[in-house]
Amino acid sequence: MLTPHPAVLRGLLDAYEAAALDEPVDPMGGPGPRTRDLAYTLCVSTGTREVRHALEAARRQLATAPVAAPQAAVAAD
């Protein structure tokens, strides 16, 4: 299975958590459209079918992902 780049996965996870807190619920009481879209993308990215499992998988992948060394700035002449 392909795995997303840790930076992409971190961005999805952060965006989902922010949307889940800030986005108003839909008229039926469920999550808003942005939250639903991010949940779907997290599920696809982690190979899961439920957002709870996707969140667990994303956190697990991020916990074991190697930390990238900061890139040195290129000096302008």
PQR file of N, CA, C, O and H, with PARSE charges and radii, in Angstrom:
ATOM      1  N   MET A   1       0.841  -1.182   0.000 -0.4000 1.5000
ATOM      2  CA  MET A   1       0.000   0.000   0.000 -0.0000 2.0000
ATOM      3  C   MET A   1       0.884   1.242   0.000  0.5500 1.7000
ATOM      4  O   MET A   1       1.891   1.306   0.705 -0.5500 1.4000
ATOM      5  N   LEU A   2       0.498   2.206  -0.786 -0.4000 1.5000
ATOM      6  CA  LEU A   2       1.203   3.481  -0.788 -0.0000 2.0000
ATOM      7  C   LEU A   2       0.884   4.234   0.487  0.5500 1.7000
ATOM      8  O   LEU A   2      -0.230   4.151   1.005 -0.5500 1.4000
ATOM      9  H   LEU A   2      -0.320   2.154  -1.359  0.4000 1.0000
ATOM     10  N   THR A   3       1.847   4.959   0.984 -0.4000 1.5000
ATOM     11  CA  THR A   3       1.602   5.773   2.168 -0.0000 2.0000
ATOM     12  C   THR A   3       1.874   7.239   1.818  0.5500 1.7000
ATOM     13  O   THR A   3       2.797   7.541   1.062 -0.5500 1.4000
ATOM     14  H   THR A   3       2.751   5.027   0.563  0.4000 1.0000
ATOM     15  N   PRO A   4       1.075   8.131   2.366 -0.5600 1.5000
ATOM     16  CA  PRO A   4       1.275   9.551   2.060  0.2800 2.0000
ATOM     17  C   PRO A   4       2.537  10.084   2.735  0.5500 1.7000
ATOM     18  O   PRO A   4       2.992   9.562   3.752 -0.5500 1.4000
ATOM     19  N   HIS A   5       3.076  11.122   2.147 -0.4000 1.5000
ATOM     20  CA  HIS A   5       4.226  11.801   2.740 -0.0000 2.0000
ATOM     21  C   HIS A   5       3.804  12.314   4.117  0.5500 1.7000
ATOM     22  O   HIS A   5       2.685  12.804   4.269 -0.5500 1.4000
ATOM     23  H   HIS A   5       2.706  11.546   1.321  0.4000 1.0000
ATOM     24  N   PRO A   6       4.666  12.213   5.113 -0.5600 1.5000
ATOM     25  CA  PRO A   6       4.293  12.677   6.463  0.2800 2.0000
ATOM     26  C   PRO A   6       3.807  14.122   6.517  0.5500 1.7000
ATOM     27  O   PRO A   6       2.912  14.440   7.300 -0.5500 1.4000
ATOM     28  N   ALA A   7       4.373  14.991   5.708 -0.4000 1.5000
ATOM     29  CA  ALA A   7       3.938  16.394   5.720 -0.0000 2.0000
ATOM     30  C   ALA A   7       2.509  16.521   5.192  0.5500 1.7000
ATOM     31  O   ALA A   7       1.726  17.324   5.700 -0.5500 1.4000
ATOM     32  H   ALA A   7       5.100  14.734   5.072  0.4000 1.0000
ATOM     33  N   VAL A   8       2.172  15.736   4.183 -0.4000 1.5000
ATOM     34  CA  VAL A   8       0.814  15.751   3.638 -0.0000 2.0000
ATOM     35  C   VAL A   8      -0.155  15.191   4.672  0.5500 1.7000
ATOM     36  O   VAL A   8      -1.225  15.752   4.904 -0.5500 1.4000
ATOM     37  H   VAL A   8       2.808  15.084   3.770  0.4000 1.0000
ATOM     38  N   LEU A   9       0.232  14.084   5.285 -0.4000 1.5000
ATOM     39  CA  LEU A   9      -0.619  13.465   6.299 -0.0000 2.0000
ATOM     40  C   LEU A   9      -0.819  14.398   7.487  0.5500 1.7000
ATOM     41  O   LEU A   9      -1.928  14.498   8.013 -0.5500 1.4000
ATOM     42  H   LEU A   9       1.101  13.628   5.096  0.4000 1.0000
ATOM     43  N   ARG A  10       0.227  15.075   7.913 -0.4000 1.5000
ATOM     44  CA  ARG A  10       0.129  16.038   9.019 -0.0000 2.0000
ATOM     45  C   ARG A  10      -0.828  17.164   8.647  0.5500 1.7000
ATOM     46  O   ARG A  10      -1.652  17.574   9.465 -0.5500 1.4000
ATOM     47  H   ARG A  10       1.128  14.994   7.487  0.4000 1.0000
ATOM     48  N   GLY A  11      -0.726  17.665   7.420 -0.4000 1.5000
ATOM     49  CA  GLY A  11      -1.626  18.723   6.971 -0.0000 2.0000
ATOM     50  C   GLY A  11      -3.077  18.279   6.962  0.5500 1.7000
ATOM     51  O   GLY A  11      -3.960  19.030   7.376 -0.5500 1.4000
ATOM     52  H   GLY A  11      -0.058  17.332   6.756  0.4000 1.0000
ATOM     53  N   LEU A  12      -3.330  17.051   6.489 -0.4000 1.5000
ATOM     54  CA  LEU A  12      -4.700  16.529   6.488 -0.0000 2.0000
ATOM     55  C   LEU A  12      -5.234  16.384   7.904  0.5500 1.7000
ATOM     56  O   LEU A  12      -6.369  16.764   8.194 -0.5500 1.4000
ATOM     57  H   LEU A  12      -2.612  16.442   6.153  0.4000 1.0000
ATOM     58  N   LEU A  13      -4.415  15.838   8.771 -0.4000 1.5000
ATOM     59  CA  LEU A  13      -4.837  15.632  10.155 -0.0000 2.0000
ATOM     60  C   LEU A  13      -5.128  16.964  10.838  0.5500 1.7000
ATOM     61  O   LEU A  13      -6.146  17.105  11.516 -0.5500 1.4000
ATOM     62  H   LEU A  13      -3.494  15.529   8.536  0.4000 1.0000
ATOM     63  N   ASP A  14      -4.248  17.929  10.665 -0.4000 1.5000
ATOM     64  CA  ASP A  14      -4.456  19.257  11.267 -0.0000 2.0000
ATOM     65  C   ASP A  14      -5.710  19.928  10.702  0.5500 1.7000
ATOM     66  O   ASP A  14      -6.494  20.516  11.447 -0.5500 1.4000
ATOM     67  H   ASP A  14      -3.421  17.814  10.114  0.4000 1.0000
ATOM     68  N   ALA A  15      -5.895  19.836   9.380 -0.4000 1.5000
ATOM     69  CA  ALA A  15      -7.064  20.451   8.752 -0.0000 2.0000
ATOM     70  C   ALA A  15      -8.346  19.781   9.226  0.5500 1.7000
ATOM     71  O   ALA A  15      -9.339  20.461   9.486 -0.5500 1.4000
ATOM     72  H   ALA A  15      -5.258  19.358   8.775  0.4000 1.0000
ATOM     73  N   TYR A  16      -8.336  18.449   9.342 -0.4000 1.5000
ATOM     74  CA  TYR A  16      -9.529  17.747   9.814 -0.0000 2.0000
ATOM     75  C   TYR A  16      -9.878  18.172  11.234  0.5500 1.7000
ATOM     76  O   TYR A  16     -11.031  18.481  11.532 -0.5500 1.4000
ATOM     77  H   TYR A  16      -7.529  17.897   9.131  0.4000 1.0000
ATOM     78  N   GLU A  17      -8.872  18.185  12.111 -0.4000 1.5000
ATOM     79  CA  GLU A  17      -9.133  18.547  13.504 -0.0000 2.0000
ATOM     80  C   GLU A  17      -9.651  19.981  13.619  0.5500 1.7000
ATOM     81  O   GLU A  17     -10.548  20.252  14.417 -0.5500 1.4000
ATOM     82  H   GLU A  17      -7.935  17.934  11.869  0.4000 1.0000
ATOM     83  N   ALA A  18      -9.096  20.896  12.829 -0.4000 1.5000
ATOM     84  CA  ALA A  18      -9.566  22.286  12.859 -0.0000 2.0000
ATOM     85  C   ALA A  18     -10.998  22.391  12.329  0.5500 1.7000
ATOM     86  O   ALA A  18     -11.832  23.085  12.911 -0.5500 1.4000
ATOM     87  H   ALA A  18      -8.367  20.675  12.181  0.4000 1.0000
ATOM     88  N   ALA A  19     -11.275  21.698  11.224 -0.4000 1.5000
ATOM     89  CA  ALA A  19     -12.619  21.750  10.651 -0.0000 2.0000
ATOM     90  C   ALA A  19     -13.637  21.122  11.591  0.5500 1.7000
ATOM     91  O   ALA A  19     -14.753  21.625  11.720 -0.5500 1.4000
ATOM     92  H   ALA A  19     -10.598  21.134  10.752  0.4000 1.0000
ATOM     93  N   ALA A  20     -13.268  20.038  12.244 -0.4000 1.5000
ATOM     94  CA  ALA A  20     -14.194  19.369  13.163 -0.0000 2.0000
ATOM     95  C   ALA A  20     -14.557  20.283  14.335  0.5500 1.7000
ATOM     96  O   ALA A  20     -15.660  20.199  14.874 -0.5500 1.4000
ATOM     97  H   ALA A  20     -12.361  19.630  12.139  0.4000 1.0000
ATOM     98  N   LEU A  21     -13.636  21.147  14.721 -0.4000 1.5000
ATOM     99  CA  LEU A  21     -13.900  22.071  15.829 -0.0000 2.0000
ATOM    100  C   LEU A  21     -14.622  23.332  15.380  0.5500 1.7000
ATOM    101  O   LEU A  21     -15.498  23.825  16.091 -0.5500 1.4000
ATOM    102  H   LEU A  21     -12.739  21.215  14.283  0.4000 1.0000
ATOM    103  N   ASP A  22     -14.270  23.864  14.212 -0.4000 1.5000
ATOM    104  CA  ASP A  22     -14.728  25.184  13.796 -0.0000 2.0000
ATOM    105  C   ASP A  22     -15.914  25.197  12.852  0.5500 1.7000
ATOM    106  O   ASP A  22     -16.701  26.143  12.862 -0.5500 1.4000
ATOM    107  H   ASP A  22     -13.558  23.464  13.634  0.4000 1.0000
ATOM    108  N   GLU A  23     -16.057  24.161  12.034 -0.4000 1.5000
ATOM    109  CA  GLU A  23     -17.098  24.174  11.017 -0.0000 2.0000
ATOM    110  C   GLU A  23     -18.471  23.914  11.637  0.5500 1.7000
ATOM    111  O   GLU A  23     -18.617  23.011  12.460 -0.5500 1.4000
ATOM    112  H   GLU A  23     -15.418  23.392  12.026  0.4000 1.0000
ATOM    113  N   PRO A  24     -19.460  24.686  11.254 -0.5600 1.5000
ATOM    114  CA  PRO A  24     -20.802  24.424  11.770  0.2800 2.0000
ATOM    115  C   PRO A  24     -21.325  23.083  11.238  0.5500 1.7000
ATOM    116  O   PRO A  24     -20.986  22.667  10.130 -0.5500 1.4000
ATOM    117  N   VAL A  25     -22.142  22.429  12.032 -0.4000 1.5000
ATOM    118  CA  VAL A  25     -22.730  21.160  11.618 -0.0000 2.0000
ATOM    119  C   VAL A  25     -23.770  21.411  10.533  0.5500 1.7000
ATOM    120  O   VAL A  25     -24.304  22.513  10.407 -0.5500 1.4000
ATOM    121  H   VAL A  25     -22.417  22.767  12.932  0.4000 1.0000
ATOM    122  N   ASP A  26     -24.046  20.372   9.754 -0.4000 1.5000
ATOM    123  CA  ASP A  26     -25.063  20.531   8.711 -0.0000 2.0000
ATOM    124  C   ASP A  26     -26.459  20.503   9.343  0.5500 1.7000
ATOM    125  O   ASP A  26     -26.588  20.174  10.523 -0.5500 1.4000
ATOM    126  H   ASP A  26     -23.612  19.477   9.857  0.4000 1.0000
ATOM    127  N   PRO A  27     -27.495  20.837   8.589 -0.5600 1.5000
ATOM    128  CA  PRO A  27     -28.852  20.901   9.157  0.2800 2.0000
ATOM    129  C   PRO A  27     -29.332  19.589   9.780  0.5500 1.7000
ATOM    130  O   PRO A  27     -30.209  19.607  10.644 -0.5500 1.4000
ATOM    131  N   MET A  28     -28.784  18.472   9.364 -0.4000 1.5000
ATOM    132  CA  MET A  28     -29.191  17.177   9.909 -0.0000 2.0000
ATOM    133  C   MET A  28     -28.399  16.815  11.172  0.5500 1.7000
ATOM    134  O   MET A  28     -28.636  15.762  11.765 -0.5500 1.4000
ATOM    135  H   MET A  28     -28.072  18.457   8.662  0.4000 1.0000
ATOM    136  N   GLY A  29     -27.471  17.669  11.584 -0.4000 1.5000
ATOM    137  CA  GLY A  29     -26.707  17.434  12.806 -0.0000 2.0000
ATOM    138  C   GLY A  29     -25.392  16.708  12.602  0.5500 1.7000
ATOM    139  O   GLY A  29     -24.691  16.422  13.572 -0.5500 1.4000
ATOM    140  H   GLY A  29     -27.280  18.525  11.103  0.4000 1.0000
ATOM    141  N   GLY A  30     -25.045  16.406  11.363 -0.4000 1.5000
ATOM    142  CA  GLY A  30     -23.782  15.723  11.069 -0.0000 2.0000
ATOM    143  C   GLY A  30     -22.667  16.724  10.827  0.5500 1.7000
ATOM    144  O   GLY A  30     -22.871  17.934  10.935 -0.5500 1.4000
ATOM    145  H   GLY A  30     -25.615  16.638  10.575  0.4000 1.0000
ATOM    146  N   PRO A  31     -21.495  16.216  10.500 -0.5600 1.5000
ATOM    147  CA  PRO A  31     -20.372  17.123  10.227  0.2800 2.0000
ATOM    148  C   PRO A  31     -20.617  17.936   8.972  0.5500 1.7000
ATOM    149  O   PRO A  31     -21.385  17.535   8.097 -0.5500 1.4000
ATOM    150  N   GLY A  32     -19.965  19.069   8.894 -0.4000 1.5000
ATOM    151  CA  GLY A  32     -20.093  19.932   7.725 -0.0000 2.0000
ATOM    152  C   GLY A  32     -19.364  19.345   6.524  0.5500 1.7000
ATOM    153  O   GLY A  32     -18.657  18.346   6.653 -0.5500 1.4000
ATOM    154  H   GLY A  32     -19.342  19.395   9.605  0.4000 1.0000
ATOM    155  N   PRO A  33     -19.533  19.961   5.353 -0.5600 1.5000
ATOM    156  CA  PRO A  33     -18.952  19.401   4.132  0.2800 2.0000
ATOM    157  C   PRO A  33     -17.426  19.350   4.128  0.5500 1.7000
ATOM    158  O   PRO A  33     -16.847  18.390   3.620 -0.5500 1.4000
ATOM    159  N   ARG A  34     -16.781  20.342   4.674 -0.4000 1.5000
ATOM    160  CA  ARG A  34     -15.302  20.333   4.706 -0.0000 2.0000
ATOM    161  C   ARG A  34     -14.816  19.196   5.593  0.5500 1.7000
ATOM    162  O   ARG A  34     -13.868  18.498   5.235 -0.5500 1.4000
ATOM    163  H   ARG A  34     -17.252  21.121   5.087  0.4000 1.0000
ATOM    164  N   THR A  35     -15.443  19.001   6.731 -0.4000 1.5000
ATOM    165  CA  THR A  35     -15.063  17.922   7.635 -0.0000 2.0000
ATOM    166  C   THR A  35     -15.291  16.571   6.967  0.5500 1.7000
ATOM    167  O   THR A  35     -14.453  15.678   7.087 -0.5500 1.4000
ATOM    168  H   THR A  35     -16.213  19.568   7.022  0.4000 1.0000
ATOM    169  N   ARG A  36     -16.404  16.408   6.270 -0.4000 1.5000
ATOM    170  CA  ARG A  36     -16.685  15.147   5.564 -0.0000 2.0000
ATOM    171  C   ARG A  36     -15.653  14.892   4.474  0.5500 1.7000
ATOM    172  O   ARG A  36     -15.179  13.767   4.316 -0.5500 1.4000
ATOM    173  H   ARG A  36     -17.085  17.133   6.173  0.4000 1.0000
ATOM    174  N   ASP A  37     -15.301  15.937   3.720 -0.4000 1.5000
ATOM    175  CA  ASP A  37     -14.301  15.782   2.658 -0.0000 2.0000
ATOM    176  C   ASP A  37     -12.942  15.377   3.219  0.5500 1.7000
ATOM    177  O   ASP A  37     -12.270  14.499   2.677 -0.5500 1.4000
ATOM    178  H   ASP A  37     -15.686  16.851   3.849  0.4000 1.0000
ATOM    179  N   LEU A  38     -12.548  16.023   4.304 -0.4000 1.5000
ATOM    180  CA  LEU A  38     -11.261  15.694   4.916 -0.0000 2.0000
ATOM    181  C   LEU A  38     -11.276  14.294   5.523  0.5500 1.7000
ATOM    182  O   LEU A  38     -10.271  13.585   5.468 -0.5500 1.4000
ATOM    183  H   LEU A  38     -13.094  16.736   4.744  0.4000 1.0000
ATOM    184  N   ALA A  39     -12.399  13.894   6.096 -0.4000 1.5000
ATOM    185  CA  ALA A  39     -12.524  12.543   6.638 -0.0000 2.0000
ATOM    186  C   ALA A  39     -12.357  11.520   5.522  0.5500 1.7000
ATOM    187  O   ALA A  39     -11.657  10.522   5.692 -0.5500 1.4000
ATOM    188  H   ALA A  39     -13.215  14.470   6.140  0.4000 1.0000
ATOM    189  N   TYR A  40     -12.999  11.764   4.380 -0.4000 1.5000
ATOM    190  CA  TYR A  40     -12.884  10.860   3.237 -0.0000 2.0000
ATOM    191  C   TYR A  40     -11.425  10.773   2.771  0.5500 1.7000
ATOM    192  O   TYR A  40     -10.909   9.681   2.533 -0.5500 1.4000
ATOM    193  H   TYR A  40     -13.568  12.575   4.242  0.4000 1.0000
ATOM    194  N   THR A  41     -10.771  11.923   2.645 -0.4000 1.5000
ATOM    195  CA  THR A  41      -9.388  11.947   2.174 -0.0000 2.0000
ATOM    196  C   THR A  41      -8.468  11.237   3.158  0.5500 1.7000
ATOM    197  O   THR A  41      -7.547  10.534   2.744 -0.5500 1.4000
ATOM    198  H   THR A  41     -11.191  12.810   2.838  0.4000 1.0000
ATOM    199  N   LEU A  42      -8.704  11.410   4.444 -0.4000 1.5000
ATOM    200  CA  LEU A  42      -7.913  10.687   5.444 -0.0000 2.0000
ATOM    201  C   LEU A  42      -8.128   9.178   5.325  0.5500 1.7000
ATOM    202  O   LEU A  42      -7.177   8.405   5.433 -0.5500 1.4000
ATOM    203  H   LEU A  42      -9.453  11.981   4.780  0.4000 1.0000
ATOM    204  N   CYS A  43      -9.358   8.765   5.106 -0.4000 1.5000
ATOM    205  CA  CYS A  43      -9.650   7.334   4.958 -0.0000 2.0000
ATOM    206  C   CYS A  43      -8.929   6.767   3.734  0.5500 1.7000
ATOM    207  O   CYS A  43      -8.312   5.704   3.813 -0.5500 1.4000
ATOM    208  H   CYS A  43     -10.131   9.393   5.018  0.4000 1.0000
ATOM    209  N   VAL A  44      -9.005   7.471   2.608 -0.4000 1.5000
ATOM    210  CA  VAL A  44      -8.327   7.010   1.398 -0.0000 2.0000
ATOM    211  C   VAL A  44      -6.814   6.978   1.618  0.5500 1.7000
ATOM    212  O   VAL A  44      -6.144   6.030   1.209 -0.5500 1.4000
ATOM    213  H   VAL A  44      -9.506   8.334   2.543  0.4000 1.0000
ATOM    214  N   SER A  45      -6.288   7.999   2.256 -0.4000 1.5000
ATOM    215  CA  SER A  45      -4.840   8.102   2.474 -0.0000 2.0000
ATOM    216  C   SER A  45      -4.298   7.033   3.403  0.5500 1.7000
ATOM    217  O   SER A  45      -3.139   6.635   3.287 -0.5500 1.4000
ATOM    218  H   SER A  45      -6.832   8.769   2.588  0.4000 1.0000
ATOM    219  N   THR A  46      -5.127   6.568   4.321 -0.4000 1.5000
ATOM    220  CA  THR A  46      -4.665   5.581   5.297 -0.0000 2.0000
ATOM    221  C   THR A  46      -5.180   4.176   5.014  0.5500 1.7000
ATOM    222  O   THR A  46      -4.844   3.239   5.739 -0.5500 1.4000
ATOM    223  H   THR A  46      -6.068   6.891   4.415  0.4000 1.0000
ATOM    224  N   GLY A  47      -5.993   4.013   3.968 -0.4000 1.5000
ATOM    225  CA  GLY A  47      -6.515   2.704   3.625 -0.0000 2.0000
ATOM    226  C   GLY A  47      -7.543   2.186   4.615  0.5500 1.7000
ATOM    227  O   GLY A  47      -7.619   0.982   4.861 -0.5500 1.4000
ATOM    228  H   GLY A  47      -6.267   4.774   3.380  0.4000 1.0000
ATOM    229  N   THR A  48      -8.332   3.081   5.180 -0.4000 1.5000
ATOM    230  CA  THR A  48      -9.348   2.704   6.160 -0.0000 2.0000
ATOM    231  C   THR A  48     -10.723   3.111   5.639  0.5500 1.7000
ATOM    232  O   THR A  48     -10.840   3.773   4.608 -0.5500 1.4000
ATOM    233  H   THR A  48      -8.270   4.059   4.980  0.4000 1.0000
ATOM    234  N   ARG A  49     -11.772   2.700   6.376 -0.4000 1.5000
ATOM    235  CA  ARG A  49     -13.132   3.022   5.948 -0.0000 2.0000
ATOM    236  C   ARG A  49     -13.894   3.873   6.951  0.5500 1.7000
ATOM    237  O   ARG A  49     -14.975   4.373   6.638 -0.5500 1.4000
ATOM    238  H   ARG A  49     -11.677   2.162   7.213  0.4000 1.0000
ATOM    239  N   GLU A  50     -13.360   4.045   8.136 -0.4000 1.5000
ATOM    240  CA  GLU A  50     -14.010   4.855   9.165 -0.0000 2.0000
ATOM    241  C   GLU A  50     -13.039   5.936   9.620  0.5500 1.7000
ATOM    242  O   GLU A  50     -11.842   5.692   9.766 -0.5500 1.4000
ATOM    243  H   GLU A  50     -12.482   3.639   8.391  0.4000 1.0000
ATOM    244  N   VAL A  51     -13.569   7.124   9.841 -0.4000 1.5000
ATOM    245  CA  VAL A  51     -12.695   8.238  10.186 -0.0000 2.0000
ATOM    246  C   VAL A  51     -11.946   7.983  11.491  0.5500 1.7000
ATOM    247  O   VAL A  51     -10.801   8.408  11.640 -0.5500 1.4000
ATOM    248  H   VAL A  51     -14.542   7.321   9.723  0.4000 1.0000
ATOM    249  N   ARG A  52     -12.578   7.297  12.428 -0.4000 1.5000
ATOM    250  CA  ARG A  52     -11.888   6.996  13.694 -0.0000 2.0000
ATOM    251  C   ARG A  52     -10.641   6.152  13.421  0.5500 1.7000
ATOM    252  O   ARG A  52      -9.580   6.402  13.995 -0.5500 1.4000
ATOM    253  H   ARG A  52     -13.509   6.952  12.307  0.4000 1.0000
ATOM    254  N   HIS A  53     -10.771   5.162  12.552 -0.4000 1.5000
ATOM    255  CA  HIS A  53      -9.620   4.325  12.209 -0.0000 2.0000
ATOM    256  C   HIS A  53      -8.586   5.109  11.404  0.5500 1.7000
ATOM    257  O   HIS A  53      -7.383   4.901  11.557 -0.5500 1.4000
ATOM    258  H   HIS A  53     -11.632   4.959  12.086  0.4000 1.0000
ATOM    259  N   ALA A  54      -9.062   6.008  10.551 -0.4000 1.5000
ATOM    260  CA  ALA A  54      -8.152   6.834   9.766 -0.0000 2.0000
ATOM    261  C   ALA A  54      -7.319   7.745  10.667  0.5500 1.7000
ATOM    262  O   ALA A  54      -6.117   7.908  10.461 -0.5500 1.4000
ATOM    263  H   ALA A  54     -10.040   6.177  10.428  0.4000 1.0000
ATOM    264  N   LEU A  55      -7.971   8.332  11.662 -0.4000 1.5000
ATOM    265  CA  LEU A  55      -7.247   9.207  12.590 -0.0000 2.0000
ATOM    266  C   LEU A  55      -6.201   8.414  13.374  0.5500 1.7000
ATOM    267  O   LEU A  55      -5.076   8.879  13.559 -0.5500 1.4000
ATOM    268  H   LEU A  55      -8.948   8.200  11.829  0.4000 1.0000
ATOM    269  N   GLU A  56      -6.569   7.230  13.829 -0.4000 1.5000
ATOM    270  CA  GLU A  56      -5.621   6.376  14.554 -0.0000 2.0000
ATOM    271  C   GLU A  56      -4.445   6.002  13.661  0.5500 1.7000
ATOM    272  O   GLU A  56      -3.291   6.076  14.083 -0.5500 1.4000
ATOM    273  H   GLU A  56      -7.483   6.852  13.679  0.4000 1.0000
ATOM    274  N   ALA A  57      -4.739   5.599  12.426 -0.4000 1.5000
ATOM    275  CA  ALA A  57      -3.682   5.200  11.495 -0.0000 2.0000
ATOM    276  C   ALA A  57      -2.769   6.380  11.168  0.5500 1.7000
ATOM    277  O   ALA A  57      -1.549   6.223  11.116 -0.5500 1.4000
ATOM    278  H   ALA A  57      -5.677   5.539  12.083  0.4000 1.0000
ATOM    279  N   ALA A  58      -3.351   7.555  10.947 -0.4000 1.5000
ATOM    280  CA  ALA A  58      -2.551   8.739  10.637 -0.0000 2.0000
ATOM    281  C   ALA A  58      -1.623   9.088  11.799  0.5500 1.7000
ATOM    282  O   ALA A  58      -0.444   9.376  11.596 -0.5500 1.4000
ATOM    283  H   ALA A  58      -4.342   7.682  10.989  0.4000 1.0000
ATOM    284  N   ARG A  59      -2.154   9.060  12.994 -0.4000 1.5000
ATOM    285  CA  ARG A  59      -1.325   9.382  14.169 -0.0000 2.0000
ATOM    286  C   ARG A  59      -0.219   8.345  14.354  0.5500 1.7000
ATOM    287  O   ARG A  59       0.907   8.684  14.716 -0.5500 1.4000
ATOM    288  H   ARG A  59      -3.113   8.826  13.158  0.4000 1.0000
ATOM    289  N   ARG A  60      -0.549   7.087  14.104 -0.4000 1.5000
ATOM    290  CA  ARG A  60       0.445   6.018  14.225 -0.0000 2.0000
ATOM    291  C   ARG A  60       1.549   6.193  13.173  0.5500 1.7000
ATOM    292  O   ARG A  60       2.732   6.048  13.482 -0.5500 1.4000
ATOM    293  H   ARG A  60      -1.464   6.811  13.810  0.4000 1.0000
ATOM    294  N   GLN A  61       1.161   6.502  11.937 -0.4000 1.5000
ATOM    295  CA  GLN A  61       2.155   6.712  10.878 -0.0000 2.0000
ATOM    296  C   GLN A  61       3.036   7.914  11.174  0.5500 1.7000
ATOM    297  O   GLN A  61       4.244   7.876  10.940 -0.5500 1.4000
ATOM    298  H   GLN A  61       0.200   6.620  11.685  0.4000 1.0000
ATOM    299  N   LEU A  62       2.436   8.982  11.689 -0.4000 1.5000
ATOM    300  CA  LEU A  62       3.224  10.175  11.999 -0.0000 2.0000
ATOM    301  C   LEU A  62       4.170   9.942  13.171  0.5500 1.7000
ATOM    302  O   LEU A  62       5.258  10.516  13.218 -0.5500 1.4000
ATOM    303  H   LEU A  62       1.455   9.013  11.880  0.4000 1.0000
ATOM    304  N   ALA A  63       3.759   9.102  14.111 -0.4000 1.5000
ATOM    305  CA  ALA A  63       4.615   8.818  15.269 -0.0000 2.0000
ATOM    306  C   ALA A  63       5.863   8.039  14.868  0.5500 1.7000
ATOM    307  O   ALA A  63       6.900   8.146  15.522 -0.5500 1.4000
ATOM    308  H   ALA A  63       2.876   8.635  14.072  0.4000 1.0000
ATOM    309  N   THR A  64       5.765   7.257  13.797 -0.4000 1.5000
ATOM    310  CA  THR A  64       6.910   6.445  13.373 -0.0000 2.0000
ATOM    311  C   THR A  64       7.630   7.015  12.164  0.5500 1.7000
ATOM    312  O   THR A  64       8.623   6.446  11.711 -0.5500 1.4000
ATOM    313  H   THR A  64       4.922   7.171  13.266  0.4000 1.0000
ATOM    314  N   ALA A  65       7.141   8.140  11.631 -0.4000 1.5000
ATOM    315  CA  ALA A  65       7.762   8.751  10.455 -0.0000 2.0000
ATOM    316  C   ALA A  65       9.084   9.398  10.842  0.5500 1.7000
ATOM    317  O   ALA A  65       9.182  10.035  11.891 -0.5500 1.4000
ATOM    318  H   ALA A  65       6.334   8.602  11.999  0.4000 1.0000
ATOM    319  N   PRO A  66      10.099   9.239  10.000 -0.5600 1.5000
ATOM    320  CA  PRO A  66      11.362   9.912  10.280  0.2800 2.0000
ATOM    321  C   PRO A  66      11.185  11.424  10.210  0.5500 1.7000
ATOM    322  O   PRO A  66      10.428  11.935   9.384 -0.5500 1.4000
ATOM    323  N   VAL A  67      11.873  12.110  11.061 -0.4000 1.5000
ATOM    324  CA  VAL A  67      11.816  13.568  11.082 -0.0000 2.0000
ATOM    325  C   VAL A  67      12.812  14.083  10.051  0.5500 1.7000
ATOM    326  O   VAL A  67      14.001  13.769  10.107 -0.5500 1.4000
ATOM    327  H   VAL A  67      12.488  11.695  11.731  0.4000 1.0000
ATOM    328  N   ALA A  68      12.314  14.870   9.117 -0.4000 1.5000
ATOM    329  CA  ALA A  68      13.172  15.419   8.075 -0.0000 2.0000
ATOM    330  C   ALA A  68      14.054  16.516   8.652  0.5500 1.7000
ATOM    331  O   ALA A  68      13.607  17.340   9.450 -0.5500 1.4000
ATOM    332  H   ALA A  68      11.348  15.125   9.071  0.4000 1.0000
ATOM    333  N   ALA A  69      15.301  16.509   8.239 -0.4000 1.5000
ATOM    334  CA  ALA A  69      16.226  17.559   8.660 -0.0000 2.0000
ATOM    335  C   ALA A  69      15.847  18.849   7.954  0.5500 1.7000
ATOM    336  O   ALA A  69      15.461  18.828   6.785 -0.5500 1.4000
ATOM    337  H   ALA A  69      15.664  15.839   7.591  0.4000 1.0000
ATOM    338  N   PRO A  70      15.953  19.980   8.657 -0.5600 1.5000
ATOM    339  CA  PRO A  70      15.633  21.251   8.002  0.2800 2.0000
ATOM    340  C   PRO A  70      16.583  21.497   6.843  0.5500 1.7000
ATOM    341  O   PRO A  70      17.776  21.207   6.926 -0.5500 1.4000
ATOM    342  N   GLN A  71      16.035  22.038   5.758 -0.4000 1.5000
ATOM    343  CA  GLN A  71      16.872  22.319   4.597 -0.0000 2.0000
ATOM    344  C   GLN A  71      17.592  23.647   4.816  0.5500 1.7000
ATOM    345  O   GLN A  71      17.020  24.609   5.329 -0.5500 1.4000
ATOM    346  H   GLN A  71      15.066  22.274   5.691  0.4000 1.0000
ATOM    347  N   ALA A  72      18.850  23.672   4.416 -0.4000 1.5000
ATOM    348  CA  ALA A  72      19.649  24.885   4.550 -0.0000 2.0000
ATOM    349  C   ALA A  72      19.181  25.900   3.511  0.5500 1.7000
ATOM    350  O   ALA A  72      18.863  25.549   2.375 -0.5500 1.4000
ATOM    351  H   ALA A  72      19.314  22.891   3.999  0.4000 1.0000
ATOM    352  N   ALA A  73      19.149  27.138   3.917 -0.4000 1.5000
ATOM    353  CA  ALA A  73      18.768  28.207   3.006 -0.0000 2.0000
ATOM    354  C   ALA A  73      19.892  28.417   1.994  0.5500 1.7000
ATOM    355  O   ALA A  73      21.073  28.368   2.338 -0.5500 1.4000
ATOM    356  H   ALA A  73      19.408  27.424   4.840  0.4000 1.0000
ATOM    357  N   VAL A  74      19.511  28.647   0.766 -0.4000 1.5000
ATOM    358  CA  VAL A  74      20.495  28.900  -0.287 -0.0000 2.0000
ATOM    359  C   VAL A  74      20.841  30.384  -0.254  0.5500 1.7000
ATOM    360  O   VAL A  74      19.961  31.242  -0.312 -0.5500 1.4000
ATOM    361  H   VAL A  74      18.551  28.687   0.487  0.4000 1.0000
ATOM    362  N   ALA A  75      22.118  30.666  -0.161 -0.4000 1.5000
ATOM    363  CA  ALA A  75      22.569  32.055  -0.098 -0.0000 2.0000
ATOM    364  C   ALA A  75      22.527  32.686  -1.493  0.5500 1.7000
ATOM    365  O   ALA A  75      22.997  32.102  -2.469 -0.5500 1.4000
ATOM    366  H   ALA A  75      22.833  29.969  -0.113  0.4000 1.0000
ATOM    367  N   ALA A  76      21.966  33.865  -1.563 -0.4000 1.5000
ATOM    368  CA  ALA A  76      21.937  34.606  -2.835 -0.0000 2.0000
ATOM    369  C   ALA A  76      23.238  35.347  -2.995  0.5500 1.7000
ATOM    370  O   ALA A  76      23.801  35.862  -2.029 -0.5500 1.4000
ATOM    371  H   ALA A  76      21.585  34.340  -0.770  0.4000 1.0000
ATOM    372  N   ASP A  77      23.715  35.399  -4.231 -0.4000 1.5000
ATOM    373  CA  ASP A  77      24.983  36.119  -4.494 -0.0000 2.0000
ATOM    374  C   ASP A  77      24.795  37.585  -4.503  0.5500 1.7000
ATOM    375  O   ASP A  77      25.753  38.329  -4.707 -0.5500 1.4000
ATOM    376  H   ASP A  77      23.258  34.981  -5.016  0.4000 1.0000
TER
END
